[in-house]
Amino acid sequence: MTTPTHTLFTDPQAAAWLGFDPATLRVWRSKSRRAGHLIGPRWVEIGGTGTRRRIRYRLEDLRAFTDAGAVALEPPKKRGRPRKAAEARP
């Protein structure tokens, strides 16, 4: 079964999808507003003002948030000074 990309999730649904506690999403939103930049996934505010507005998360925003955290490992860099090439002996 595939989920349509236009699905809107509530806090508990989005948190369950991400594997977090719903309170974590509320903290991230609060910190994002104070910091002036996004800390958690993007959210949508629907209707009303203050406590009357509804917060929802779009599936594509949740996916983008998890994709942004994907770790790509690179081969370890060689440490120390590079060695001089062995001089050819006559």
Steps between C-alpha positions, in 0.01 A plus 500: 500500500641839405429821687404801289750786517233755593417332833502730803613355831412620850775534764450146636484349150810686377689414818410132462610506135836652603535285813500795743281617784240763397651739757822497297320651201352773722845582640651513149225739384554724801877503454459566127287807567750637752808421289353631178594187306358152466612241757257213435282410204296771326142534619176657378280726713134477404229747602464724802763670709668413827373177653218469244728428205566141404851372438546235232798338329509406132641161412748648251636731774546207738682308227719801418588534870606136527686512166694807617627301798630211290867438567736441211829356618818588318818293502729601785766754415864402536655653807849634549751645258526355152806280458766583250529267208793259538797623303625265234849364568746473211 
